[in-house]
Amino acid sequence: METIPPHRKLLYATIVFAVIGAIATSFYAIDQATLYYLFKGEAQKQFDTARNIIVSHHPLEEEPAHETTGTQKSSAPLSFGLRGSSSDPTPEIVSPSWKLPAAKARAVKQALVEEFEEFELLVVNVPGRPLAVHPRDMTTDRVNEILSDPSAYDAWHSALKSGQLEIYSNFHWLEWQIPEFGVIIPYVNEENKARGGFIFSTKPAINTVVFMDAIAFGSAFAFLLVLVVAIASIMFAWKGLHDRWKTSKTIRFLAHNDPLTHLPNRAVFSDELNKALRKASITASNVYVIAIDVDKFKEVNDNHGHAAGDTFLQIISDRLRLVFSEHLVSRLSGDEFAVMIEGEYTSHDITVLAQRALATTNSNCVIDSKEIQISLSMGIAQATDAAWRSSRLLHCADLALYRSKNGGRSTYTWYESSMDEELERRRELEAEMIRALKLDGFSVVYQAQVGLADNKLKAFEALLRWVHPEKGRISPEVFIPIAEDTGLIEALGEYVLKKACADAASWSDPTLKVAVNFSPAQFKTGQIEQKISEALQESGLAPERLEIEITESLLIADTTSVVKSLKKIGDMGVSIAMDDFGTGYSSLSYLSRFPFNKIKIDRSFIMNIGKDAHTDAIVAAIIGLGRSLDVLITAEGVEDEMQAQILRAGGCDIVQGYYFGKPNNVDPANPHANIRCTLGLNDTKQIEATQSA
């Protein structure tokens, strides 16, 4: 289970406290706002009433100066003004007209008393000096408190400037108290000139029921608002966390599983294998690994597309799950799978499981209406003691898998200790091959191809030979597969091509052709046409004298690109022969898509000719096919006169084999030497005598 890091815990705690604080603040703010607007609304009504009363009595209208002197008493002004007003009387002459007449003052007071039970009123002139106050017993400190209130000061100047009623309050968001409101009522004469103002305040006439209803409404509204915000926040947070969870889950899945087949990947397989081996070392149980490789998967990709290849792998993984449902099945790489089996299983049990896995390939899969054959090769290894490591067990399974693939594919092989020695020999041969290429340790010999109709020498086939200074002669059947696996075949093929072209150019008979075998691996680079052109130019050999031999497997591997390359080679004037015809798929579509110049019948048919009626029929059919397509037919592996006579009678064009000449070096001055042909050293009898001797 994953633990939460300390900094994450602190972050989550901070978020929780922040949310709680936000909820409490929301309730407090909404209640404060409810109180403020409730009391302000009530105060607004009272202030409008007070303004109407004051304005209706015209308390600050001017009176003649002689009427006010001595005869009419007015309320004496206080000795202080509004905050910010000048206290120096020198620059300001206070006119009697700015005094509040007593009669009008009493009338205003009486009207206000009748309307309001309790109120405070200050009458202030324009310079900011109070003219009268109510109640009569208002102390100087209270007057000073009202006049020095910053909110009242700002409202006073604003009201005199605008001529409109201005409300002020002692309300503060951070103070929990009943808000008190006051109003500045400016008095403007008919000339729209401010004559003074009234600072009025009264207690709001709000009963307890209205007050509690307002508080309840504010709380309910706050609750609903917080609830809506909380739900929105939760939904937003859930979406973010859900997306993050899905992303995290996807990342964890991709870190442990193959995205295509959803099988555990190599990292998981290695980890589980290590755990199983540690457990087996304690419990003495068995641990097996089956390495599985999809045969010819590249052909599926090349012939049907990568999308079909992906579907093909998914089908295989599903079938492996069915067979190994109780065991760990993993995809290690492109077309490589592995199965780990632990517990009290015997070798027989594992063999049965491997056979079941192979049995699932008996039925082909259909992808995009195309039927594709499934073939699997398997290698099985068992940990025999506690010293085994996961890398060692996988390595042994891979060695057994390699043996299966070289042994014909679509089979399984158990690991044997001798496979390590074989691998070591392969690595040693690979190193020796690299050294031989650098030191010119390879050689090329030639085997004659003779026409049966006129018994004349037609061509030589170039064959690569390797004589090791210590191991002696090494068969091509040994080192050619290693060269193909390691990529050395390209360098070897180029060496044979250039050597054959150079030798053929030196032969005294300009009619003789030279045939060179090409491996499918040499076509993968896409530069085969360029290499052939360079070899012809360097040697000076005419393109018509060069013949390249390819196998059916080359066409099957990548038909489209290979046919394009073959057509370019054919356009140079080089002849093209299909080698080992009949041993592969022998698809006639290849012959129709590209006009081969020659078809070579494999030696496996020739060795049984005249002995097996089915073989004779196959050879006769191939020869007939060649005649129909106007293609030369060459038979390989002719060992005796009887075979040659049968082939001559059947209409075969050219033969090649030990009966006509063993692979050997060619004398440039006399290339016909030691060849059973009409243009031999003297005649055919001499070669017979030489061979018999």
C-alpha positions as CSV (number, residue, x, y, z in Angstrom):
1,M,0.0,0.0,0.0
2,E,1.3,3.4,-1.0
3,T,2.2,5.8,1.9
4,I,1.4,9.5,1.8
5,P,4.6,11.7,2.0
6,P,4.7,14.1,4.9
7,H,4.5,17.2,2.7
8,R,1.4,15.8,1.1
9,K,-0.2,15.3,4.6
10,L,0.6,18.9,5.5
11,L,-0.9,20.0,2.2
12,Y,-4.1,18.1,2.7
13,A,-4.4,19.3,6.3
14,T,-3.9,22.9,5.1
15,I,-6.6,22.4,2.5
16,V,-9.1,21.0,5.1
17,F,-8.5,24.0,7.4
18,A,-8.8,26.4,4.5
19,V,-12.1,24.9,3.5
20,I,-13.4,25.1,7.1
21,G,-12.2,28.7,7.3
22,A,-13.8,29.5,4.0
23,I,-17.2,28.1,5.2
24,A,-17.0,30.0,8.5
25,T,-16.0,33.2,6.7
26,S,-18.9,32.7,4.3
27,F,-21.4,32.4,7.1
28,Y,-20.0,35.4,8.9
29,A,-19.9,37.6,5.8
30,I,-23.4,36.8,4.7
31,D,-24.8,37.4,8.2
32,Q,-22.9,40.7,8.4
33,A,-24.3,41.7,5.0
34,T,-27.8,40.7,6.0
35,L,-27.6,42.9,9.1
36,Y,-26.1,45.8,7.2
37,Y,-28.7,45.9,4.5
38,L,-31.6,45.2,6.9
39,F,-30.8,48.2,9.1
40,K,-29.7,50.3,6.2
41,G,-33.0,49.7,4.5
42,E,-35.0,50.7,7.6
43,A,-32.7,53.7,8.2
44,Q,-33.3,54.8,4.6
45,K,-37.0,55.0,5.1
46,Q,-36.6,57.0,8.3
47,F,-34.1,59.3,6.7
48,D,-36.3,60.0,3.8
49,T,-39.1,60.9,6.2
50,A,-36.8,63.2,8.2
51,R,-35.6,65.0,5.0
52,N,-39.2,65.6,3.9
53,I,-40.0,67.1,7.4
54,I,-36.9,69.3,7.4
55,V,-37.2,70.5,3.8
56,S,-40.9,71.3,4.3
57,H,-40.2,73.8,7.1
58,H,-37.4,75.8,5.2
59,P,-35.4,76.3,8.4
60,L,-32.5,78.1,6.8
61,E,-34.2,80.8,4.7
62,E,-32.6,84.2,5.0
63,E,-34.2,86.9,7.1
64,P,-33.6,90.7,6.9
65,A,-30.7,91.7,9.1
66,H,-32.6,94.4,11.0
67,E,-35.3,91.9,11.9
68,T,-32.8,89.6,13.6
69,T,-30.8,92.1,15.5
70,G,-31.6,92.3,19.2
71,T,-35.3,91.5,18.8
72,Q,-35.2,87.8,17.7
73,K,-33.2,85.3,19.8
74,S,-31.4,82.6,18.0
75,S,-29.6,79.6,19.2
76,A,-26.0,80.5,19.9
77,P,-23.4,78.6,17.8
78,L,-21.0,76.3,19.4
79,S,-17.3,77.3,19.6
80,F,-16.1,74.4,17.4
81,G,-16.8,73.2,13.8
82,L,-16.6,70.0,11.8
83,R,-13.3,68.1,11.6
84,G,-11.2,69.8,8.9
85,S,-13.0,73.1,9.1
86,S,-11.1,76.2,10.0
87,S,-11.2,77.2,13.7
88,D,-9.8,80.6,13.0
89,P,-12.7,83.1,12.8
90,T,-10.7,85.8,11.2
91,P,-11.0,84.8,7.5
92,E,-14.8,84.0,7.9
93,I,-17.5,86.5,8.8
94,V,-20.5,84.7,10.3
95,S,-23.6,86.4,9.0
96,P,-26.7,86.5,11.1
97,S,-28.5,85.0,8.1
98,W,-26.6,81.8,8.8
99,K,-28.2,81.5,12.2
100,L,-31.1,79.1,12.7
101,P,-34.2,81.0,13.7
102,A,-35.7,79.8,17.0
103,A,-39.2,79.5,15.7
104,K,-38.3,77.4,12.8
105,A,-36.0,75.3,14.9
106,R,-38.9,74.6,17.3
107,A,-41.2,73.7,14.4
108,V,-38.7,71.3,12.9
109,K,-38.1,69.7,16.3
110,Q,-41.8,69.3,17.1
111,A,-42.4,67.6,13.7
112,L,-39.5,65.3,14.2
113,V,-40.6,64.4,17.8
114,E,-44.0,63.5,16.5
115,E,-42.5,61.1,14.0
116,F,-39.6,59.7,15.9
117,E,-39.5,58.5,19.5
118,E,-35.7,59.0,19.8
119,F,-33.3,60.8,17.5
120,E,-30.3,63.0,17.3
121,L,-30.0,66.2,15.2
122,L,-27.3,68.6,14.5
123,V,-27.9,71.7,12.3
124,V,-24.6,72.8,10.7
125,N,-24.0,75.8,8.5
126,V,-21.9,75.7,5.3
127,P,-18.6,76.6,7.0
128,G,-19.1,73.6,9.3
129,R,-20.3,75.2,12.5
130,P,-23.2,73.7,14.4
131,L,-26.2,76.0,14.9
132,A,-28.4,73.8,17.0
133,V,-28.6,70.4,18.5
134,H,-31.2,67.9,19.7
135,P,-31.8,66.6,22.3
136,R,-31.1,69.8,24.3
137,D,-29.0,68.0,26.9
138,M,-26.6,66.6,24.2
139,T,-23.2,67.1,25.6
140,T,-20.3,68.7,23.9
141,D,-18.4,65.4,23.8
142,R,-21.3,63.8,22.0
143,V,-21.4,66.6,19.5
144,N,-17.7,66.4,19.0
145,E,-17.9,62.6,18.6
146,I,-20.5,63.0,15.8
147,L,-18.6,65.8,14.0
148,S,-15.3,64.1,14.2
149,D,-16.6,60.8,12.8
150,P,-14.6,60.2,9.5
151,S,-17.6,58.7,7.8
152,A,-19.7,61.7,8.7
153,Y,-17.0,64.1,7.6
154,D,-16.8,62.4,4.1
155,A,-20.6,62.2,3.8
156,W,-20.9,66.0,4.8
157,H,-18.6,67.2,2.0
158,S,-20.1,64.8,-0.5
159,A,-23.6,65.9,0.3
160,L,-22.8,69.6,0.0
161,K,-21.1,69.0,-3.3
162,S,-23.9,66.9,-4.8
163,G,-26.9,68.4,-3.0
164,Q,-28.2,64.9,-2.3
165,L,-28.8,63.0,0.8
166,E,-25.8,61.0,2.0
167,I,-26.0,58.1,4.5
168,Y,-23.0,57.1,6.7
169,S,-22.5,54.3,9.1
170,N,-20.2,52.9,11.7
171,F,-20.4,49.4,10.0
172,H,-17.1,47.4,9.7
173,W,-16.9,43.9,8.3
174,L,-14.5,42.8,11.1
175,E,-16.7,44.0,13.9
176,W,-19.8,42.0,15.0
177,Q,-22.3,44.7,16.2
178,I,-25.6,46.2,15.2
179,P,-24.8,48.8,12.6
180,E,-25.8,52.4,13.3
181,F,-26.6,54.8,10.5
182,G,-26.7,58.6,10.1
183,V,-27.6,60.9,7.3
184,I,-26.4,64.2,6.0
185,I,-29.4,66.2,4.7
186,P,-28.1,69.2,2.7
187,Y,-30.3,72.3,2.6
188,V,-30.3,73.9,-0.9
189,N,-32.2,77.1,-1.7
190,E,-34.1,78.0,-4.8
191,E,-30.9,79.2,-6.4
192,N,-29.5,75.6,-5.9
193,K,-27.0,76.9,-3.4
194,A,-26.2,75.0,-0.2
195,R,-27.2,76.9,2.8
196,G,-26.2,74.3,5.4
197,G,-27.1,70.8,6.4
198,F,-28.6,68.5,9.0
199,I,-26.8,65.6,10.6
200,F,-29.6,63.2,11.6
201,S,-29.6,59.8,13.2
202,T,-32.2,57.7,14.9
203,K,-32.6,54.1,16.2
204,P,-34.2,51.8,13.7
205,A,-37.7,50.6,14.4
206,I,-37.0,46.9,14.0
207,N,-38.7,44.4,16.2
208,T,-37.2,41.1,17.4
209,V,-39.2,39.0,15.0
210,V,-38.0,40.9,12.0
211,F,-34.4,40.8,13.3
212,M,-34.5,37.0,13.9
213,D,-36.1,36.4,10.5
214,A,-33.4,38.4,8.8
215,I,-30.7,36.5,10.7
216,A,-32.4,33.2,9.8
217,F,-32.7,34.2,6.2
218,G,-29.0,35.2,6.1
219,S,-28.0,31.9,7.6
220,A,-30.1,29.9,5.3
221,F,-28.8,31.8,2.3
222,A,-25.3,31.4,3.6
223,F,-25.9,27.7,4.0
224,L,-27.3,27.3,0.5
225,L,-24.5,29.3,-1.0
226,V,-21.9,27.4,0.9
227,L,-23.6,24.2,-0.1
228,V,-23.7,25.2,-3.8
229,V,-20.0,26.2,-3.6
230,A,-19.1,23.1,-1.7
231,I,-20.9,20.8,-4.3
232,A,-19.3,22.7,-7.2
233,S,-15.9,22.5,-5.4
234,I,-16.4,18.8,-4.7
235,M,-17.4,18.1,-8.3
236,F,-14.4,20.1,-9.6
237,A,-12.0,18.5,-7.1
238,W,-13.5,15.0,-7.9
239,K,-13.0,15.6,-11.6
240,G,-9.5,16.7,-11.1
241,L,-8.7,13.9,-8.7
242,H,-10.5,11.4,-11.0
243,D,-8.5,12.5,-14.0
244,R,-5.4,12.4,-11.9
245,W,-6.3,9.0,-10.6
246,K,-7.0,7.7,-14.1
247,T,-3.7,9.2,-15.4
248,S,-1.8,7.7,-12.4
249,K,-3.6,4.3,-13.0
250,T,-2.6,4.5,-16.7
251,I,1.0,5.3,-15.9
252,R,1.1,2.4,-13.4
253,F,-0.5,0.1,-15.9
254,L,2.0,1.1,-18.7
255,A,4.9,0.7,-16.2
256,H,3.9,-2.9,-15.6
257,N,2.0,-4.0,-18.7
258,D,2.4,-4.2,-22.4
259,P,0.0,-1.6,-23.9
260,L,-0.8,-3.8,-27.0
261,T,-1.6,-7.1,-25.4
262,H,-2.1,-5.9,-21.8
263,L,0.2,-8.7,-20.7
264,P,2.8,-8.1,-17.9
265,N,6.0,-6.6,-19.4
266,R,9.6,-7.7,-19.0
267,A,10.2,-5.8,-15.8
268,V,7.2,-7.5,-14.1
269,F,8.3,-10.9,-15.4
270,S,11.9,-10.5,-14.1
271,D,10.6,-9.3,-10.7
272,E,8.2,-12.2,-10.3
273,L,10.8,-14.6,-11.5
274,N,13.2,-13.4,-8.9
275,K,10.6,-13.8,-6.2
276,A,9.8,-17.3,-7.4
277,L,13.4,-18.3,-7.4
278,R,13.9,-17.0,-3.9
279,K,10.8,-18.9,-2.8
280,A,12.0,-22.1,-4.6
281,S,15.4,-21.9,-2.8
282,I,13.5,-22.2,0.5
283,T,10.7,-24.6,-0.4
284,A,12.7,-26.7,-2.9
285,S,9.9,-26.2,-5.5
286,N,10.3,-26.1,-9.2
287,V,10.5,-23.0,-11.4
288,Y,10.2,-23.3,-15.2
289,V,10.5,-20.6,-17.9
290,I,9.1,-21.1,-21.5
291,A,10.5,-18.6,-24.0
292,I,8.1,-18.3,-27.0
293,D,8.8,-16.6,-30.3
294,V,6.3,-16.0,-33.1
295,D,7.8,-17.5,-36.3
296,K,8.0,-15.3,-39.4
297,F,6.2,-12.4,-37.7
298,K,8.0,-9.9,-39.9
299,E,6.3,-11.5,-42.9
300,V,2.9,-10.8,-41.4
301,N,3.8,-7.2,-40.9
302,D,5.3,-6.8,-44.4
303,N,2.5,-8.7,-46.2
304,H,-0.5,-7.6,-44.2
305,G,0.5,-4.3,-42.6
306,H,1.4,-3.3,-39.0
307,A,-2.2,-3.0,-37.9
308,A,-2.8,-6.6,-38.9
309,G,0.5,-7.5,-37.1
310,D,-0.8,-5.9,-33.9
311,T,-4.0,-7.8,-34.1
312,F,-2.1,-11.0,-34.8
313,L,-0.1,-10.5,-31.6
314,Q,-3.2,-9.9,-29.6
315,I,-4.8,-13.1,-30.9
316,I,-1.6,-15.0,-29.9
317,S,-1.6,-13.5,-26.5
318,D,-5.2,-14.4,-25.9
319,R,-4.5,-18.0,-26.9
320,L,-1.5,-18.2,-24.6
321,R,-3.7,-16.9,-21.8
322,L,-6.1,-19.7,-22.3
323,V,-3.4,-22.4,-22.2
324,F,-1.4,-20.8,-19.3
325,S,-4.4,-19.4,-17.4
326,E,-2.9,-20.3,-14.0
327,H,0.6,-19.0,-14.8
328,L,2.4,-15.7,-15.5
329,V,2.4,-14.9,-19.2
330,S,4.4,-11.9,-20.3
331,R,5.3,-10.1,-23.5
332,L,9.1,-9.4,-23.4
333,S,9.5,-7.6,-26.7
334,G,8.0,-7.4,-30.2
335,D,7.2,-11.0,-31.0
336,E,8.8,-12.6,-27.9
337,F,6.7,-14.0,-25.0
338,A,7.6,-15.8,-21.9
339,V,5.7,-18.0,-19.4
340,M,6.8,-18.6,-15.8
341,I,5.5,-21.8,-14.1
342,E,6.2,-22.5,-10.4
343,G,5.1,-25.2,-8.0
344,E,5.0,-28.9,-7.9
345,Y,5.0,-29.5,-11.7
346,T,7.0,-32.2,-13.4
347,S,8.8,-32.0,-16.7
348,H,5.9,-34.1,-18.2
349,D,3.4,-31.5,-17.0
350,I,5.4,-28.7,-18.7
351,T,5.7,-30.7,-21.9
352,V,1.9,-31.2,-22.0
353,L,1.4,-27.4,-21.6
354,A,3.8,-26.7,-24.4
355,Q,2.0,-29.2,-26.6
356,R,-1.3,-27.5,-25.8
357,A,0.2,-24.1,-26.7
358,L,1.4,-25.5,-30.1
359,A,-2.1,-27.1,-30.6
360,T,-3.6,-23.6,-30.4
361,T,-1.8,-22.7,-33.6
362,N,-3.4,-25.5,-35.6
363,S,-6.4,-23.2,-36.4
364,N,-5.4,-20.1,-38.4
365,C,-6.6,-16.7,-37.5
366,V,-8.6,-14.4,-39.8
367,I,-7.8,-10.7,-39.9
368,D,-9.5,-8.4,-42.4
369,S,-10.9,-11.4,-44.2
370,K,-7.4,-12.8,-44.6
371,E,-6.4,-16.1,-43.2
372,I,-3.0,-16.0,-41.5
373,Q,-1.1,-19.1,-40.2
374,I,0.2,-19.1,-36.7
375,S,3.5,-20.7,-35.8
376,L,5.3,-20.7,-32.4
377,S,8.7,-21.8,-31.4
378,M,9.4,-22.6,-27.8
379,G,12.4,-23.1,-25.5
380,I,12.0,-24.5,-22.0
381,A,14.4,-24.2,-19.1
382,Q,14.2,-25.4,-15.5
383,A,16.0,-24.0,-12.4
384,T,17.7,-27.1,-11.1
385,D,19.0,-25.7,-7.8
386,A,19.0,-22.6,-5.6
387,A,21.9,-21.0,-7.3
388,W,19.9,-20.1,-10.4
389,R,19.3,-16.4,-11.2
390,S,16.5,-15.0,-13.4
391,S,18.9,-13.8,-16.1
392,R,20.5,-17.3,-16.3
393,L,17.1,-19.0,-16.5
394,L,15.9,-16.7,-19.3
395,H,19.2,-17.1,-21.1
396,C,18.9,-20.9,-21.1
397,A,15.3,-20.7,-22.3
398,D,16.5,-18.5,-25.1
399,L,19.1,-21.0,-26.1
400,A,16.5,-23.7,-26.2
401,L,14.3,-21.4,-28.3
402,Y,17.1,-20.8,-30.7
403,R,17.5,-24.6,-31.2
404,S,13.7,-24.8,-31.9
405,K,13.9,-22.1,-34.6
406,N,16.9,-23.7,-36.2
407,G,15.3,-27.1,-36.0
408,G,12.4,-26.4,-38.2
409,R,10.2,-24.0,-36.1
410,S,6.7,-24.7,-34.7
411,T,8.2,-27.0,-32.0
412,Y,9.6,-26.9,-28.4
413,T,13.0,-27.8,-27.1
414,W,14.2,-28.4,-23.6
415,Y,17.4,-26.7,-22.5
416,E,20.5,-28.8,-22.4
417,S,23.9,-27.9,-21.0
418,S,25.5,-28.7,-24.4
419,M,23.6,-25.6,-25.8
420,D,26.0,-23.4,-23.9
421,E,28.9,-25.0,-25.6
422,E,27.2,-24.6,-28.9
423,L,26.6,-20.9,-28.3
424,E,30.2,-20.5,-27.3
425,R,31.2,-22.2,-30.6
426,R,28.9,-19.9,-32.5
427,R,30.4,-16.8,-30.9
428,E,33.9,-18.1,-31.6
429,L,33.0,-18.8,-35.2
430,E,31.5,-15.3,-35.5
431,A,34.8,-13.8,-34.3
432,E,36.8,-16.0,-36.6
433,M,34.6,-15.0,-39.5
434,I,35.2,-11.3,-38.9
435,R,38.9,-12.0,-38.7
436,A,38.8,-14.0,-41.9
437,L,37.1,-11.2,-43.7
438,K,39.8,-8.8,-42.7
439,L,42.6,-11.2,-43.6
440,D,41.1,-12.5,-46.8
441,G,40.6,-16.0,-45.3
442,F,37.7,-16.9,-47.5
443,S,37.9,-18.2,-51.1
444,V,35.6,-18.7,-54.0
445,V,35.4,-21.9,-56.1
446,Y,33.3,-22.7,-59.1
447,Q,31.1,-25.6,-60.2
448,A,30.3,-26.1,-63.9
449,Q,26.9,-25.9,-65.5
450,V,26.7,-28.0,-68.7
451,G,24.1,-28.0,-71.4
452,L,22.5,-31.4,-72.0
453,A,21.6,-30.7,-75.6
454,D,25.1,-30.0,-76.9
455,N,27.2,-31.1,-73.9
456,K,28.8,-27.6,-73.8
457,L,30.0,-25.7,-70.8
458,K,27.5,-22.9,-70.2
459,A,28.4,-21.3,-66.9
460,F,29.9,-21.6,-63.5
461,E,28.2,-21.2,-60.1
462,A,30.4,-19.3,-57.5
463,L,30.6,-21.1,-54.2
464,L,32.1,-19.6,-51.0
465,R,34.6,-21.7,-49.1
466,W,36.3,-21.2,-45.7
467,V,39.4,-23.2,-44.7
468,H,40.3,-22.3,-41.1
469,P,44.0,-22.3,-40.3
470,E,43.4,-24.5,-37.2
471,K,39.9,-26.1,-37.6
472,G,40.4,-26.9,-41.3
473,R,37.5,-26.7,-43.8
474,I,34.2,-25.4,-42.3
475,S,31.1,-26.2,-44.2
476,P,29.0,-23.4,-45.6
477,E,26.0,-25.0,-43.9
478,V,27.7,-24.1,-40.6
479,F,28.9,-20.6,-41.1
480,I,26.3,-19.2,-43.6
481,P,23.4,-19.4,-41.0
482,I,25.7,-17.7,-38.4
483,A,26.5,-15.0,-41.0
484,E,22.8,-14.4,-41.7
485,D,22.0,-14.1,-38.0
486,T,24.9,-11.8,-37.2
487,G,24.6,-9.6,-40.3
488,L,28.0,-10.7,-41.7
489,I,26.2,-12.2,-44.7
490,E,26.1,-8.8,-46.4
491,A,29.9,-8.4,-46.3
492,L,30.4,-12.1,-47.4
493,G,27.9,-11.7,-50.2
494,E,29.7,-8.5,-51.5
495,Y,33.0,-10.3,-51.4
496,V,31.7,-13.3,-53.4
497,L,30.0,-10.9,-55.9
498,K,33.1,-8.9,-56.6
499,K,35.4,-11.9,-56.7
500,A,33.2,-13.8,-59.1
501,C,32.8,-10.9,-61.4
502,A,36.6,-10.2,-61.4
503,D,37.4,-13.9,-62.0
504,A,34.8,-14.3,-64.8
505,A,36.1,-11.2,-66.6
506,S,39.6,-12.9,-66.8
507,W,38.3,-16.2,-68.4
508,S,39.4,-16.7,-71.9
509,D,35.9,-17.8,-73.1
510,P,33.7,-14.7,-73.1
511,T,30.5,-16.8,-73.5
512,L,30.7,-18.3,-70.1
513,K,28.4,-16.9,-67.4
514,V,29.0,-16.8,-63.7
515,A,26.1,-17.4,-61.2
516,V,26.2,-15.9,-57.7
517,N,23.8,-16.8,-54.9
518,F,22.1,-14.0,-52.9
519,S,20.8,-14.3,-49.4
520,P,17.5,-12.7,-48.5
521,A,19.4,-10.7,-45.9
522,Q,21.4,-8.9,-48.7
523,F,18.1,-7.5,-50.0
524,K,17.1,-5.8,-46.7
525,T,19.5,-2.9,-47.2
526,G,17.8,-1.8,-50.4
527,Q,21.2,-1.2,-52.0
528,I,21.6,-4.6,-53.9
529,E,21.2,-3.0,-57.4
530,Q,23.9,-0.5,-56.6
531,K,26.3,-3.1,-55.3
532,I,25.8,-5.3,-58.5
533,S,26.4,-2.2,-60.7
534,E,29.6,-1.3,-58.8
535,A,30.9,-4.9,-59.1
536,L,30.3,-5.0,-62.9
537,Q,31.9,-1.6,-63.4
538,E,35.0,-2.5,-61.3
539,S,35.5,-5.8,-63.0
540,G,34.5,-4.8,-66.5
541,L,32.3,-7.9,-66.8
542,A,29.4,-7.6,-69.2
543,P,26.0,-7.6,-67.4
544,E,24.8,-10.4,-69.7
545,R,27.5,-12.7,-68.2
546,L,26.3,-12.3,-64.6
547,E,23.5,-14.4,-63.2
548,I,22.1,-14.0,-59.7
549,E,20.3,-16.9,-57.9
550,I,17.6,-16.3,-55.3
551,T,15.4,-18.6,-53.3
552,E,11.6,-18.6,-53.0
553,S,12.0,-17.5,-49.3
554,L,13.3,-14.2,-50.5
555,L,10.1,-13.5,-52.5
556,I,7.9,-14.7,-49.7
557,A,9.6,-12.4,-47.1
558,D,8.9,-9.1,-49.0
559,T,7.4,-9.8,-52.4
560,T,6.7,-6.2,-53.5
561,S,10.1,-4.6,-52.7
562,V,12.0,-7.7,-53.9
563,V,10.2,-7.7,-57.2
564,K,11.0,-4.0,-57.7
565,S,14.7,-4.7,-57.0
566,L,14.7,-7.7,-59.3
567,K,13.2,-5.7,-62.2
568,K,15.8,-3.1,-61.8
569,I,18.5,-5.8,-61.9
570,G,16.9,-7.4,-64.9
571,D,16.9,-4.0,-66.7
572,M,20.7,-3.9,-66.3
573,G,20.9,-7.1,-68.4
574,V,21.7,-9.4,-65.5
575,S,20.0,-12.9,-65.6
576,I,17.9,-14.0,-62.6
577,A,17.4,-17.6,-61.6
578,M,15.1,-19.1,-59.0
579,D,17.2,-21.5,-56.9
580,D,15.9,-24.6,-55.0
581,F,12.6,-24.5,-56.8
582,G,10.1,-27.0,-55.3
583,T,11.4,-26.9,-51.7
584,G,9.5,-23.9,-50.6
585,Y,6.0,-22.7,-51.4
586,S,6.6,-23.0,-55.2
587,S,3.9,-20.4,-55.8
588,L,3.3,-19.9,-59.5
589,S,2.3,-16.3,-58.7
590,Y,6.0,-15.4,-58.2
591,L,6.8,-16.7,-61.7
592,S,3.9,-14.7,-63.2
593,R,4.8,-11.5,-61.4
594,F,8.4,-11.6,-62.5
595,P,9.8,-13.3,-65.6
596,F,12.7,-15.4,-64.3
597,N,15.4,-16.5,-66.8
598,K,16.0,-19.8,-65.2
599,I,14.5,-22.2,-62.7
600,K,16.8,-24.6,-60.7
601,I,15.5,-27.9,-59.6
602,D,16.7,-28.7,-56.1
603,R,19.1,-31.6,-55.6
604,S,16.6,-33.3,-53.2
605,F,14.5,-34.3,-56.2
606,I,17.4,-35.3,-58.5
607,M,18.9,-37.8,-56.0
608,N,15.6,-39.8,-56.2
609,I,15.1,-39.5,-59.9
610,G,14.6,-42.8,-61.6
611,K,13.9,-44.4,-58.2
612,D,10.6,-42.9,-57.3
613,A,7.7,-42.4,-59.6
614,H,6.3,-39.4,-57.7
615,T,9.7,-37.6,-57.9
616,D,9.9,-38.3,-61.6
617,A,6.5,-36.8,-62.1
618,I,7.4,-33.7,-60.1
619,V,10.6,-33.2,-62.1
620,A,8.8,-33.7,-65.4
621,A,6.1,-31.2,-64.3
622,I,8.8,-28.6,-63.5
623,I,10.5,-29.1,-66.8
624,G,7.2,-28.8,-68.6
625,L,6.5,-25.6,-66.7
626,G,9.8,-24.2,-67.9
627,R,9.0,-25.0,-71.5
628,S,5.6,-23.3,-71.2
629,L,7.1,-20.2,-69.7
630,D,10.1,-20.3,-72.0
631,V,12.5,-20.5,-69.0
632,L,15.7,-22.5,-68.9
633,I,15.7,-25.4,-66.4
634,T,18.8,-26.4,-64.5
635,A,19.1,-29.6,-62.4
636,E,21.4,-29.5,-59.4
637,G,23.1,-32.5,-57.8
638,V,23.6,-34.8,-60.9
639,E,25.9,-37.5,-59.6
640,D,25.8,-40.2,-62.3
641,E,25.1,-40.9,-66.0
642,M,21.7,-42.4,-65.4
643,Q,20.4,-39.2,-63.8
644,A,21.9,-37.2,-66.7
645,Q,20.2,-39.5,-69.3
646,I,16.8,-39.2,-67.6
647,L,17.0,-35.4,-67.4
648,R,18.2,-35.3,-71.1
649,A,15.3,-37.4,-72.1
650,G,12.9,-35.3,-70.1
651,G,14.0,-32.1,-71.8
652,C,16.1,-30.5,-69.1
653,D,18.4,-27.8,-70.5
654,I,21.3,-27.6,-68.1
655,V,22.8,-29.8,-65.4
656,Q,25.2,-29.3,-62.5
657,G,26.8,-31.8,-60.2
658,Y,29.8,-33.9,-59.3
659,Y,29.3,-36.0,-62.4
660,F,30.2,-33.0,-64.6
661,G,32.7,-31.4,-62.3
662,K,33.4,-30.8,-58.7
663,P,33.7,-27.2,-57.3
664,N,37.2,-26.0,-58.0
665,N,39.3,-23.1,-59.1
666,V,39.0,-22.1,-62.7
667,D,42.0,-21.7,-65.0
668,P,41.5,-18.4,-66.7
669,A,43.4,-19.6,-69.8
670,N,41.5,-22.9,-70.0
671,P,38.2,-22.7,-68.0
672,H,37.0,-26.0,-69.6
673,A,39.7,-28.0,-67.9
674,N,38.5,-30.9,-65.8
675,I,34.9,-30.4,-66.9
676,R,32.9,-33.3,-68.5
677,C,31.9,-31.4,-71.7
678,T,32.8,-31.5,-75.4
679,L,35.3,-28.7,-75.0
680,G,37.2,-30.3,-72.1
681,L,41.0,-30.6,-71.9
682,N,41.1,-33.2,-74.8
683,D,37.7,-35.0,-74.8
684,T,35.2,-36.5,-72.3
685,K,37.1,-39.8,-72.1
686,Q,40.2,-38.1,-70.7
687,I,38.2,-36.5,-67.9
688,E,36.7,-39.9,-67.1
689,A,40.1,-41.5,-67.0
690,T,41.4,-38.7,-64.8
691,Q,38.5,-39.1,-62.4
692,S,38.8,-42.9,-62.3
693,A,42.5,-42.6,-61.6
